[in-house]
């Protein structure tokens, strides 16, 4: 790209943003729906009507309340633009920022009630009376992150600007926003639906139609670690599940629900490409048959996915995000599993093996043969202080096709194999146990 062409593109984008800023600032500011999204940052969502050949759209204005600088993003023909400061901080822009900060006010979110593990929130400073009705920002803080309705993003908080008719005991949500950790998700063309339940609505009516002084006494909301969204569970084919039910498994004396690991990876083919000590979380539940685990993985290269694994070792069914659309899709499962050796007790010093019979996309059957050597026993607490019972390192190798090696820690008290190394000519991945619950 030559410099003249690049400069012309920059100039065109600058002109487009300047024209949009003029359109946005010409609109009445919807101050009643302004919200503080950070201690010194206020935001409002503006509907921008069509003008000439330009279609109707939406924009978000962000005011930096200590400097009164104004930033903006908007929905163009493709998606939302990136957020950037207005090039010209005109008196009109500073006035809009000042109005926005005054309307959003300050205040901390307070916990009104707990609906199970989810918290119902209210911002007392946002409570105002307009034409005899109460308006306030309320929210839901979810213990477990949720998938959006179209399965394209994850959120863990919903904020709603509500209007309450206290005499009629009715509540209506006028604007809904969604957040993930410390990020506010850009709204879709169709507004987010209200997620307030009937019980939550009744609780809000009772609280917001009484003394606002009581709201200030509520506990402030603390940030908490969120569980991952409860993704769909992959289905193990009936014939495979029937066969796997007959495979040997141990008798666990203890159970685990969560493993936290530090994940590292590098490629022998690309020496500079590497990841070091990224957090990797594995959430564990019992699977559809004895000896099977449902394992939901979040983080590192694994992204989001769920697998059903025999004792944590052999993948029977996996669902994860495939392609640009981010949809969850299930990968093909093996046709059958075959074992050799004492897999029930996994004795120290033994040699074990297993094979997976699968079919290619063309329907051709192929077999993967894996041989495993079991090391000596040692206290599992040597791997992680909270673990109980004995552990053994199990080193496995696939010797044909794309040759690979893997290392697993077999936790006898949990009847669970935890992979700590996966190595091939393409990529080397390693994980170190950091926590277990």
C-alpha positions as CSV (number, residue, x, y, z in Angstrom):
1,X,0.0,0.0,0.0
2,X,1.6,3.3,-1.1
3,X,1.6,6.3,1.2
4,X,-0.8,8.4,-0.9
5,X,-3.4,5.6,-0.9
6,X,-2.9,5.1,2.9
7,X,-3.3,8.8,3.5
8,X,-6.5,9.0,1.5
9,X,-8.0,6.2,3.5
10,X,-7.0,7.9,6.8
11,X,-8.5,11.2,5.6
12,X,-11.7,9.5,4.5
13,X,-12.1,7.7,7.9
14,X,-11.4,10.9,9.7
15,X,-14.0,12.8,7.7
16,X,-16.6,10.0,8.3
17,X,-16.0,10.1,12.1
18,X,-16.1,13.9,12.2
19,X,-19.4,13.8,10.2
20,X,-20.8,11.2,12.6
21,X,-19.7,13.2,15.7
22,X,-21.7,16.2,14.3
23,X,-24.8,14.0,13.8
24,X,-24.5,12.5,17.3
25,X,-24.0,15.9,19.1
26,X,-27.0,17.3,17.3
27,X,-29.2,14.8,19.0
28,X,-30.8,15.4,22.4
29,X,-28.7,13.6,25.0
30,X,-30.6,10.8,26.6
31,X,-29.4,11.8,30.1
32,X,-32.0,9.6,31.8
33,X,-30.1,6.5,30.7
34,X,-26.6,7.7,31.4
35,X,-24.6,5.3,33.5
36,X,-21.2,5.3,35.3
37,X,-19.2,2.4,33.8
38,X,-16.0,3.3,35.8
39,X,-15.3,5.8,38.7
40,X,-14.5,8.6,36.2
41,X,-16.3,7.5,33.0
42,X,-19.9,8.0,32.1
43,X,-21.7,6.5,29.1
44,X,-24.9,6.9,27.2
45,X,-26.4,5.1,24.2
46,X,-27.9,7.4,21.5
47,X,-30.2,6.5,18.6
48,X,-29.1,8.5,15.6
49,X,-31.8,9.1,13.0
50,X,-31.2,8.7,9.2
51,X,-29.8,11.8,7.5
52,X,-29.8,12.1,3.7
53,X,-28.3,8.9,2.3
54,X,-26.9,7.9,5.7
55,X,-29.1,5.3,7.5
56,X,-30.2,5.4,11.1
57,X,-27.7,3.9,13.5
58,X,-26.6,4.0,17.2
59,X,-23.6,5.6,18.9
60,X,-22.2,5.5,22.4
61,X,-20.7,8.6,24.0
62,X,-18.1,8.2,26.8
63,X,-17.2,11.1,29.0
64,X,-14.0,11.3,31.0
65,X,-15.4,13.1,34.0
66,X,-12.1,14.5,35.4
67,X,-11.0,16.1,32.1
68,X,-14.5,16.4,30.3
69,X,-12.9,14.7,27.2
70,X,-15.5,13.0,25.0
71,X,-15.0,9.7,23.1
72,X,-17.4,7.9,20.8
73,X,-18.0,4.7,18.9
74,X,-20.9,3.9,16.5
75,X,-22.4,1.1,14.4
76,X,-21.4,1.4,10.8
77,X,-22.5,-0.8,7.9
78,X,-20.4,-3.7,9.2
79,X,-20.0,-3.5,12.9
80,X,-19.2,-1.2,15.8
81,X,-16.2,1.1,15.1
82,X,-13.3,1.3,17.6
83,X,-13.7,3.7,20.5
84,X,-11.7,6.9,20.1
85,X,-11.6,10.5,21.4
86,X,-13.3,13.1,19.3
87,X,-10.7,14.9,17.2
88,X,-12.2,18.3,18.0
89,X,-13.0,18.7,21.7
90,X,-15.4,21.6,20.9
91,X,-17.4,23.6,23.5
92,X,-20.4,21.4,22.4
93,X,-18.4,18.3,23.1
94,X,-17.2,19.5,26.5
95,X,-20.8,20.6,27.4
96,X,-22.1,17.1,26.4
97,X,-19.4,15.5,28.6
98,X,-20.3,17.7,31.6
99,X,-24.0,17.0,31.2
100,X,-23.3,13.2,30.9
101,X,-21.1,13.1,34.1
102,X,-23.7,15.1,36.1
103,X,-26.5,12.9,35.0
104,X,-24.7,9.6,35.6
105,X,-23.6,10.8,39.1
106,X,-21.3,8.5,41.1
107,X,-22.1,5.9,43.7
108,X,-21.3,2.3,44.1
109,X,-23.4,-0.7,43.2
110,X,-25.1,-2.3,46.1
111,X,-26.2,-5.9,46.6
112,X,-30.0,-5.9,47.1
113,X,-30.5,-9.7,47.3
114,X,-29.1,-13.0,46.3
115,X,-31.1,-15.2,43.9
116,X,-29.3,-18.5,44.6
117,X,-25.7,-17.8,43.5
118,X,-26.7,-14.7,41.4
119,X,-26.8,-11.3,43.0
120,X,-29.5,-8.6,42.4
121,X,-27.8,-5.1,42.3
122,X,-29.0,-1.5,42.5
123,X,-27.2,1.8,42.1
124,X,-28.8,4.0,44.8
125,X,-27.3,7.3,43.3
126,X,-29.1,6.6,40.0
127,X,-32.5,6.7,41.7
128,X,-34.6,9.6,40.4
129,X,-38.2,10.6,40.3
130,X,-39.6,11.7,36.9
131,X,-43.3,12.5,36.5
132,X,-44.2,10.6,39.7
133,X,-42.3,7.4,38.7
134,X,-39.1,6.0,40.0
135,X,-36.1,5.4,37.7
136,X,-33.0,3.5,38.6
137,X,-30.1,1.5,37.3
138,X,-30.3,-2.1,38.5
139,X,-28.4,-5.2,37.6
140,X,-27.7,-8.9,37.9
141,X,-24.3,-10.3,38.8
142,X,-24.1,-13.9,37.7
143,X,-22.0,-16.5,39.5
144,X,-21.6,-18.4,36.2
145,X,-21.0,-16.6,32.9
146,X,-23.7,-16.9,30.3
147,X,-23.8,-17.4,26.6
148,X,-25.6,-14.8,24.5
149,X,-28.8,-15.9,22.8
150,X,-27.0,-16.1,19.4
151,X,-24.0,-17.9,21.0
152,X,-21.5,-15.3,19.9
153,X,-20.3,-13.8,23.2
154,X,-20.2,-14.5,26.9
155,X,-21.4,-12.1,29.6
156,X,-21.5,-12.2,33.4
157,X,-23.5,-9.0,34.3
158,X,-26.7,-7.4,33.0
159,X,-27.5,-3.8,33.8
160,X,-31.1,-2.4,33.2
161,X,-32.5,1.1,33.5
162,X,-35.9,0.5,35.0
163,X,-39.0,2.7,35.4
164,X,-41.3,1.8,38.3
165,X,-44.9,2.8,38.9
166,X,-45.1,2.3,42.6
167,X,-48.8,2.9,42.8
168,X,-49.5,0.2,40.3
169,X,-46.5,-1.9,41.4
170,X,-45.3,-2.3,37.9
171,X,-41.7,-2.2,36.6
172,X,-40.5,-1.8,33.0
173,X,-37.0,-2.1,31.7
174,X,-36.2,0.8,29.3
175,X,-32.6,-0.1,28.4
176,X,-30.5,-3.2,28.9
177,X,-26.7,-3.4,28.8
178,X,-24.4,-6.4,29.2
179,X,-20.9,-6.7,30.6
180,X,-18.1,-9.2,30.9
181,X,-15.5,-8.7,33.7
182,X,-14.6,-5.0,33.2
183,X,-15.9,-4.7,29.6
184,X,-19.2,-3.3,28.4
185,X,-20.4,-5.4,25.4
186,X,-21.4,-3.4,22.3
187,X,-25.2,-3.7,21.9
188,X,-26.7,-5.5,18.9
189,X,-29.1,-3.9,16.4
190,X,-32.0,-5.5,18.3
191,X,-31.9,-4.4,22.0
192,X,-30.9,-6.8,24.7
193,X,-34.0,-8.3,26.3
194,X,-34.6,-7.9,30.0
195,X,-33.4,-10.8,32.2
196,X,-35.1,-9.8,35.4
197,X,-37.3,-12.6,36.8
198,X,-40.7,-12.1,38.4
199,X,-39.2,-12.5,41.9
200,X,-36.4,-10.0,41.1
201,X,-38.9,-7.5,39.8
202,X,-41.1,-7.8,43.0
203,X,-38.0,-7.4,45.1
204,X,-37.0,-4.2,43.2
205,X,-40.4,-2.7,43.5
206,X,-40.4,-3.3,47.3
207,X,-36.9,-1.7,47.7
208,X,-37.1,1.2,45.2
209,X,-40.6,2.4,46.3
210,X,-39.4,2.9,49.9
211,X,-36.8,5.1,51.5
212,X,-33.7,5.6,49.4
213,X,-31.7,6.0,52.6
214,X,-32.1,2.3,53.2
215,X,-30.4,1.5,49.8
216,X,-27.2,3.2,50.9
217,X,-27.0,0.8,53.9
218,X,-26.8,-2.2,51.6
219,X,-23.5,-4.0,51.2
220,X,-21.3,-2.9,48.3
221,X,-20.7,-5.4,45.5
222,X,-17.3,-7.1,45.4
223,X,-15.7,-8.5,42.3
224,X,-15.7,-12.3,42.3
225,X,-14.2,-15.0,40.1
226,X,-16.9,-16.2,37.6
227,X,-17.5,-19.8,36.7
228,X,-17.5,-20.4,32.9
229,X,-20.8,-20.6,31.0
230,X,-22.5,-24.0,31.3
231,X,-21.8,-25.1,27.7
232,X,-23.7,-27.9,26.0
233,X,-22.4,-31.4,26.8
234,X,-21.2,-33.4,23.8
235,X,-23.1,-36.6,23.1
236,X,-21.2,-39.9,23.1
237,X,-22.6,-42.2,20.4
238,X,-24.8,-44.9,21.9
239,X,-22.7,-47.8,20.5
240,X,-19.5,-46.2,21.9
241,X,-21.1,-45.5,25.2
242,X,-22.3,-49.1,25.5
243,X,-18.8,-50.4,24.8
244,X,-17.1,-47.9,27.2
245,X,-19.4,-49.0,30.1
246,X,-17.6,-52.3,30.1
247,X,-14.1,-50.8,30.3
248,X,-12.3,-51.0,33.6
249,X,-12.1,-48.1,36.0
250,X,-11.0,-47.5,39.6
251,X,-13.0,-46.7,42.7
252,X,-12.3,-43.0,43.5
253,X,-12.1,-42.2,47.2
254,X,-12.3,-38.4,46.6
255,X,-13.6,-36.1,43.9
256,X,-12.5,-32.9,42.2
257,X,-14.6,-30.1,40.6
258,X,-11.9,-27.7,39.4
259,X,-8.3,-27.8,38.3
260,X,-6.2,-24.7,37.7
261,X,-3.0,-25.0,35.7
262,X,-0.4,-22.8,34.2
263,X,-0.2,-23.5,30.4
264,X,2.8,-23.0,28.2
265,X,3.3,-23.8,24.5
266,X,5.9,-23.3,21.7
267,X,6.3,-24.5,18.2
268,X,9.5,-26.2,17.0
269,X,8.6,-24.9,13.5
270,X,8.3,-21.3,14.6
271,X,10.9,-20.6,17.3
272,X,9.6,-17.2,18.3
273,X,6.0,-18.3,18.8
274,X,5.4,-19.2,22.4
275,X,3.0,-18.8,25.3
276,X,4.3,-18.9,28.9
277,X,2.3,-19.6,32.1
278,X,-1.1,-18.7,30.8
279,X,-4.0,-19.6,33.2
280,X,-5.9,-22.8,32.2
281,X,-9.0,-23.9,34.1
282,X,-10.6,-27.3,33.9
283,X,-14.0,-27.8,35.4
284,X,-14.9,-31.4,36.3
285,X,-18.2,-33.2,36.6
286,X,-19.1,-36.9,36.5
287,X,-19.9,-38.1,33.0
288,X,-22.7,-40.3,31.6
289,X,-21.2,-43.6,32.8
290,X,-18.8,-44.8,35.5
291,X,-15.2,-43.8,34.8
292,X,-16.2,-40.9,32.6
293,X,-15.6,-37.3,33.3
294,X,-17.2,-34.2,31.8
295,X,-14.3,-31.7,31.4
296,X,-15.0,-28.1,30.5
297,X,-11.8,-26.2,29.6
298,X,-11.3,-22.4,29.6
299,X,-8.2,-20.5,28.6
300,X,-4.9,-20.7,26.7
301,X,-5.1,-22.3,23.2
302,X,-7.9,-24.5,24.4
303,X,-10.4,-21.6,24.3
304,X,-13.9,-22.9,25.3
305,X,-14.8,-26.5,24.9
306,X,-16.3,-29.5,26.7
307,X,-15.2,-33.1,26.4
308,X,-16.3,-36.4,27.7
309,X,-13.2,-38.4,28.6
310,X,-12.6,-41.9,29.9
311,X,-10.9,-41.3,33.3
312,X,-9.7,-38.0,31.9
313,X,-7.4,-39.8,29.4
314,X,-9.2,-40.9,26.3
315,X,-11.4,-38.3,24.5
316,X,-14.8,-39.8,23.6
317,X,-16.7,-36.7,22.5
318,X,-15.7,-33.0,22.3
319,X,-17.6,-29.9,21.5
320,X,-15.8,-26.5,21.0
321,X,-15.8,-23.3,19.0
322,X,-15.1,-23.9,15.3
323,X,-14.5,-21.3,12.6
324,X,-15.0,-17.5,12.6
325,X,-18.7,-17.6,13.6
326,X,-17.7,-18.9,17.0
327,X,-20.5,-21.5,17.0
328,X,-20.1,-24.6,19.2
329,X,-19.7,-27.7,17.1
330,X,-19.0,-31.3,18.0
331,X,-16.0,-33.2,16.6
332,X,-16.4,-36.7,15.3
333,X,-16.1,-39.4,18.0
334,X,-14.0,-42.6,17.8
335,X,-15.9,-45.8,16.6
336,X,-14.4,-47.9,19.4
337,X,-11.8,-48.1,22.2
338,X,-9.6,-51.1,22.9
339,X,-7.3,-51.6,26.0
340,X,-4.4,-53.9,26.8
341,X,-2.9,-54.2,30.3
342,X,-4.1,-53.6,33.8
343,X,-5.9,-50.3,33.3
344,X,-8.0,-50.9,36.4
345,X,-5.2,-50.4,38.9
346,X,-2.6,-48.8,36.7
347,X,0.3,-50.5,38.6
348,X,3.7,-48.8,38.9
349,X,6.3,-50.1,36.5
350,X,3.7,-51.6,34.1
351,X,3.3,-51.0,30.3
352,X,-0.2,-50.4,29.1
353,X,-1.7,-49.6,25.7
354,X,-4.9,-48.5,24.1
355,X,-6.1,-48.0,20.6
356,X,-8.9,-45.8,19.1
357,X,-10.6,-46.8,15.9
358,X,-12.0,-43.8,14.0
359,X,-13.3,-42.9,10.6
360,X,-12.0,-40.2,8.3
361,X,-14.3,-37.6,6.7
362,X,-14.3,-39.9,3.6
363,X,-15.5,-42.8,5.7
364,X,-12.2,-44.7,5.7
365,X,-11.4,-46.5,9.0
366,X,-8.1,-45.9,10.7
367,X,-6.5,-46.9,14.1
368,X,-4.4,-44.9,16.5
369,X,-2.2,-47.1,18.7
370,X,-0.8,-45.5,21.9
371,X,1.6,-47.2,24.3
372,X,2.0,-46.0,27.9
373,X,4.6,-46.6,30.6
374,X,3.7,-46.2,34.3
375,X,6.3,-44.7,36.6
376,X,6.8,-45.3,40.4
377,X,4.2,-44.2,42.9
378,X,4.6,-41.1,45.0
379,X,2.4,-39.0,47.3
380,X,0.0,-36.8,45.2
381,X,0.7,-34.0,47.6
382,X,4.1,-33.7,45.9
383,X,2.3,-32.4,42.8
384,X,-0.1,-30.2,44.8
385,X,-0.4,-30.0,48.6
386,X,-4.2,-30.3,48.5
387,X,-4.2,-33.6,46.6
388,X,-4.7,-36.8,48.5
389,X,-3.6,-40.4,47.9
390,X,-0.9,-41.7,45.6
391,X,0.1,-40.5,42.1
392,X,2.0,-41.9,39.2
393,X,3.5,-40.4,36.1
394,X,2.2,-42.1,32.9
395,X,4.2,-41.4,29.7
396,X,2.4,-42.3,26.4
397,X,3.5,-42.3,22.8
398,X,1.8,-42.6,19.5
399,X,4.3,-44.2,17.1
400,X,2.6,-44.0,13.8
401,X,1.2,-41.2,11.7
402,X,1.8,-37.8,13.4
403,X,4.0,-39.1,16.1
404,X,3.3,-37.6,19.5
405,X,4.1,-38.0,23.1
406,X,2.2,-37.1,26.2
407,X,2.6,-37.2,30.0
408,X,-0.1,-37.6,32.5
409,X,-0.3,-37.6,36.3
410,X,-2.6,-40.5,37.4
411,X,-4.3,-39.5,40.7
412,X,-5.3,-42.8,42.2
413,X,-7.7,-41.4,44.8
414,X,-9.6,-39.6,42.1
415,X,-9.3,-42.2,39.3
416,X,-8.2,-39.3,37.1
417,X,-5.5,-38.7,34.5
418,X,-4.3,-35.1,34.3
419,X,-2.3,-34.3,31.2
420,X,0.8,-32.2,31.8
421,X,2.6,-32.6,28.4
422,X,1.5,-33.0,24.8
423,X,4.3,-32.9,22.3
424,X,4.5,-33.4,18.5
425,X,6.6,-32.0,15.6
426,X,4.1,-29.1,15.3
427,X,3.6,-28.0,18.9
428,X,4.8,-28.7,22.4
429,X,2.2,-27.9,25.2
430,X,2.8,-28.2,28.9
431,X,0.7,-27.6,32.0
432,X,1.6,-27.3,35.7
433,X,-0.9,-27.9,38.4
434,X,-1.5,-24.8,40.5
435,X,-4.7,-25.5,42.4
436,X,-7.4,-28.2,42.8
437,X,-10.8,-28.0,44.4
